């Protein structure tokens, strides 16, 4: 059996990491631009305070001429009221556009991260990376149970961290989560059954299996040093969530890295990561209602 090509796999891993961080920065800039546009729209929609109500209610200068030249006509009957379903067609159209935008965004995230994940898997197979280095040598019910317990605990800690950030006045941007939150049953199926599993699987394969397991096995580096570095990269990759989001995500990545080192299992951290994301979407689904 040929020796693993650690250098080739590491090169592919670093390329994927750089692309992911670049895309995260682009998403952060996009969300910041939308926030600025929303602020401008709110300012433009405010009434003009300089306009005088007296000028609007002031009658014409010569009203008696108007009454003499134009006889008073009888008031016209009010038009028949329309049914409610015909009154606001714009609302239905905007709802459909929002639903379509959310679905397209979910598909975009799932396809892009899925593509990166396939690249890493193919690179690992071609480079002959051992399964034990990736943490996929075995999958047991015990590992599944540990992942579930860890995911629930991390979700609670994540919620407490966000509340602490709010108390300290540290900005936590949840615009991306609001954009990805579905508005239909089909959207929820796509999110919980497609996008989130792909995101959790890819990010754990990259930040834990590749950046910790493979580099530690192939180059003899300290897994704890790699855990610290990968957690920093993990936090930077979530820069769209604001300063507080970076801190919370960095801490979350550190715990997941420690769990990967302790268990040697990719399944544990994938399940935990998925539950943190899924519970956050489900619990906060009605916040903007």
N, C-alpha and C positions, 0 to 999 in steps of 0.2 A: 504494500500500500504506500503510495507516494506521500511525502511529508506535506503537511498543510502549507499553503502559500499565504502566510500571515500578512505579508506586505501588500499583496494584491487586494485582499479583503479589507485591510485597513484603509487603503487608498479609496476604495469604493465607499466605505463608511464615512470617511471625512468629506468626500464630495457630496454625499446625500445630506450630511449634517449642514454643510455650508448652504446648500440650496434651501433646506428647510428653514434655516434662520433668516435667509434673504426673503423668503415668502412670508415669514412671520413679521418681518419689518414692513413689508409692503402692506400686509393686512392692518398693522398698527397705523400706518399713514392713512390708509383708506378710512378707518374708523374715526381718526382725528379729523379728517376732512369732512366727514358726514356730521360730526358734532358741531364743527364751525358753521356748516351750512344750515343746520337746524337752529343755531343761535341767531344767525342773520335773519332767517325766516320769521322767528318769533319777534324780532325787533321790527321787521317790516310790517308784521300783521297788527302791531299795536296802533290804536287810533291816534290821530294827530292832535296833540294837546294844545297846539298853538291856535287851532281853529276856534273861533268864537261861536258859541251856541246862539248868541244874539244875531249874528249875521245869517245863520241858517233860518231862524224863525222870523226875521224882519220881513214885513210884507213889502210888496212892490210900491214904488214911489207914488203911482197914480192908480189906485185900485178902482176908482169910480169910472175911469175910462174903460177898463176891462169889462166892468159890469154893464156899461152902456152899449159897448160894441158887440159883446157876446152874451146873448141871453143865457140865463142859468138853465142847465139841462137837468133832467131828472137823474138821480143816481142809478147807475147800472147795477143789475143784480150780480152778486158774487158768483164766480164760476163754480161749477160743481166740484166738490173735493174729489181728488183722485185716491184710489186705494193706496195703502201703505207700500205695497210691493212695487208701485210705479213711481213713488215719490222720490226715491233716492237710488237711481240706477248706478250713480258713481260709487256708492258704497259697495255694491255687489262687485263692480268691476275692480275696485281697489283691493277687495278681499281676495279675488281670484288672482290678481297680480302678485299680492303678497304671498299667497300660497305657492304660486309658481316660482317666485324668487327663492323662497325657502327651500323648495325641492331641488332647484338647480344648484343652490349653494351646498346642500347636503351631498348631492351627487358629485359636485366638484371636489369637496373635501374627501369623500370616500374614494373617488377615483385617483386623486393625486397621492394621498397617503397610501392607498393600496398599491399604486405603481411603485412608490419608493420601497414598500415592504417586499414586493416581488423582486425588485433589484437586489435587495440585501439577501434574500433567500437564495436566489440564483447565484450570487457572488459567493455565498457560503458553501453551496454545493460544488461549484466549479473550483473553489480554492481548497476544498477538502477539509473544511473546519470541523473539528470533532463536535458531536452533539453535546457532550458534557460541557464544553466551553460556552455553548449557547444557552445552556440550561434547559435543553429539550430532550435529555436522555430518557426521562421517564415522566409520567403524569399519573398521579394517584388521587383518590378521593380525599386523602388527608391534605394534599396540596391545595385542592379545590376548597376545602373547608377553611384552611388558613387564609387563602385569598379572599374569601367572603368576609371572614371576621376582620381582616386587615382593611378591606375596602370600607366597611361600615364605620370602623374606628377612624379612618382617615377622613371620611366625609364629615363626621362630627367635628373633628379637629379643624377641618377646612372651614366649616361654618363659624366656629368660634374665632378662627383667625380673621375671617372677613368682618365679623362684628367688632373685634378688637381694632382692626384697621379703621373702621368707621368711627369708632370712639376717639381714636388718635388723629382723625382727620386726614388719613392717608388715602389717596385716590385709588379706588378699585373699579376698573372699567369692565362692565359686563355686557357691553354692546354686542360683542360677537356671540355670546350665548343667546341674547335676545333675537339676533338675526337667525340663528339656527333653530330656535324653538318652533316646532311645527304648530300648525293651526288646524290639523285634521288627523283623523285616525291613520290614514295612509302615511302621512308625514311622520307620525310617531313610530310606526312600524319601520319605516326607512331609517329613522334616527337610532332607535334602540336596537334594531336587529341588523342594521347594516353599517351605518357611519361610525357609531361609537365603538363597536367591536374592532373595526378596521383601525381606527385611531389608536385604541389601546394596544392592539397587537403590534402595530408598526412602531409606535413610540417606545414601547418596552423592548422590542427587538433592537432598536437603535441605541437608546440611552442606557439600557441595562445589559442586554446580551452582548452587543457589539462593543460598546465603549468600556464595559467593565469586564465581562467574562472573557471575551476573545483577547483583548489587550493584556489582561492579567495572565492568561494561559500562554499566549504566544510570545510575550516579551518579558515575563517575570516581574511585571510592575505590581506595586501594592494595590490590591483591589480597593482599599479605603481611600487612597489618593485618587484613583480613577473614579470612585464614587463621588468625591467632592467635585472633581472637574466636570463629570457628566451632569451633576445636579445644577451646576452653574449654567452649563449649556442648555439644560432642560428649562431653567427659569428664563433665560434669554429668548428661547424659542417661543415663550408665551408672553412676550412683551406687550401684546395687544390688550392684556388684562390690566395694564397700568402698574404703577410702582408697588402697590399692595399685592396685586396679582403675581408679580414677579417674586416677591418675598414668600408668599404662601406657596406658590408653585415650586420654588426652590426647596423649601422645607419638605414639601410633599415628595419631590424627587429624591431628596436625601433619605427619607424613610423607605421609599421603594427600593433604592439602591442597597440600603442595609438589609432589607428583606431578601433581595436577590442574593446577596453575598451569604447570608445566613442559611438560606434554604437551597441555593443552587438551582432554583426552579423558575423558569420563565412563566409557567402557568400561574404561580402565586401572584406575581406582580401584574400580569395581564388582567386577571380577574379583579384584583383590588383596584387597579386603574379604571377599569370599565365601570365598576360600581360607584366610584367617586363621581365620575362624569354623569352617569345615568341618574343617580339620586339627585344630583344638583339640578339637572334639567327638570325632573319630575316634581321635586319639592318647590322649585321657583317658577313653575309653569304659569301660575296665575298672578305673578307679581305685577305684571303690566296690564292686567285686565281692568 
